[in-house]
Amino acid sequence: QVQLVESGGGLVQAGGSLRLSCAASGRTFSNKVMGWFRQAPGKEREFVAAISASGVITRYADAVKGRFTIARDNPKNMVYLQMSSLKPEDTAVFYCAADVTRATLSSISSMYQYWGQGTQVTVSS
């Protein structure tokens, strides 16, 4: 079992920044691919970013590339999503997810087995 708890969401003006955090506990954290997804009202959950177990390899959705940065701190069992130049269309509930079965970075939500409860990010115009 893996438990994931997100934090750091909130209300921010367009152009602003936020850093989301995801605290992981349970099974060994350092050998898992971690990802961030988001879901806006009335829309399907979509991929945001993923990071390899070592933290060396990252992958981003086109919509956030150049604005968001995913990082991890394995000794602290933490994953982060630094978000800058935020836009109103970034408004969503952001979820942290863990894939314990693969080494590749999937953008498909069903490939992740464990999920946090989500944290709300609201960007005002």
Secondary structure, DSSP 8 states (H G I E B T S, - for coil): -EEEEEE--EEEETT--EEEEEEEEES-STTSEEEEEEE-TTS--EEEEEE-TTS--EEE-TTTTTTEEEEEEGGGTEEEEEE-S--GGG-EEEEEEEESS-SS----GGG--EE---EEEEEE-
